Amino acid sequence: MADQHPRTMLRLSLYYGAAFALIGIHLPFWPVWLAAHGLGPTDIGVVMAVGVGVKLIVNPLVAHAADRRGQRRPIMVVLALASMAAFALFGLADGLAAILAVTVLFFAAWAPIMPLAESLTMMAGSAGELDYGRVRLWGSLAFIATAVGAGYLLSGRSPDLIYWAILITLAVTVAATLGLPATTAPPAAGARFAPFEVLRDRRFLLFLLAATLIQGSHGVYYAFGTLDWKASGYSENVIGWLWAEGVLAEIVLFAYGARLVRRLGPAALIALGGFAGALRWWLTGTSDALAVLVMAQALHAFTFGASHLGAIYFIARQFPAAVSASAQSLYAAIVAGLGMASSALLAGRLYGEFGPSAYLGMAAMAGLGGAAATLLVNRR
């Protein structure tokens, strides 16, 4: 097993690097492309909501198939190819209806891939081959590189470059998926729909509530952070660095993640993320001074990094490998799907009505998530 350790680490790290290079362009700059094609704040909120909402339906179905087969890589390869083909259709989309239709197609293929990758990574981790945080941080590094690089690339240029940059990174992701290890899990036994088995765990339901509130509190930031900072007079270069700063803080946390999990436990890390979110969004909503934004972005280490790391380890400890794909996919579908879809819709309305003050609603949401996670710490 020891000689497989560096190879497994490398192959998984390359996948995370490729996938998050794509996200580093899509997350901060896709709303700019949408705005350039005539969509207003409410329309952008709808598109973002539909995109992540697709996860709620597709992820559990794909995960059930993966758990029944005990395989991850073959399914991921097919989905990656389908994602690239679907995204190419944005080049032909004109108007809200067409963009929504292509968004559904793209996320139906793209959304299930990452939960399968998380399951694959934790399966290797449970075999003693790797530290999840040390693999995952390469995704964060790639996010920084593309967020900053895209900022420089887009400065003074056509927003259509965003489309081409994402399409290229999708092709790289397909190649990286082909190189993933072929680790398998025992096929899930029984005829019952695997996600239903996972949802019978009451502690998991409390976990989903906490994680949904905390990750959902990023809604205004993800949908309108770039547009808001542009309205405040910041250039694409500065905006790219602000996004990168948040992920750099996240990388530091991932590098020491295993120690934090051992010291605090997964549930306490999630609670820490929620309370840090309450502070972060209050700061962002009450000031657009660069010094304050820099301080707030550093808290991304906790609002996303600590809460996500805690969630991944919580799932790995709570469920056996045979249903790990279903557990990870439910986390993605409900937290990053239903939660983020609802948050994106709310963000569109709040930002359209209140502008930057919409972040204060996100602060309240994060605080409630932290409180729910605190209950999780004491519940066995």
Secondary structure, DSSP 8 states (H G I E B T S, - for coil): -GGGHHHHHHHHHHHHHHHHHHHHHHHHHHHHHHHHTT--HHHHHHHHHHHHHHHHHHHHHHHHHHHHHT--HHHHHHHHHHHHHHHHGGGT--SHHHHHHHHHHHHHHHTTHHHHHHHHHHHHHHTTS--HHHHHHHHHHHHHHHHHHHHHHHTTS-THHHHHHHHHHHHHHHHHHHTS---------SSS-HHHHHHT-HHHHHHHHHHHHHHHTTHHHHHHHHHHHHHTT--HHHHHHHHHHHHHHHHHHHHTHHHHHHHH-HHHHHHHHHHHHHHHHHHHHH---HHHHHHHHHTHIIIIIIHHHHHHHHHHHHS-GGGHHHHHHHIIIIIIIIIHHHHHHHHHHHHHHHGGGHHHHHHHHHHHHHHHHHHHHT--
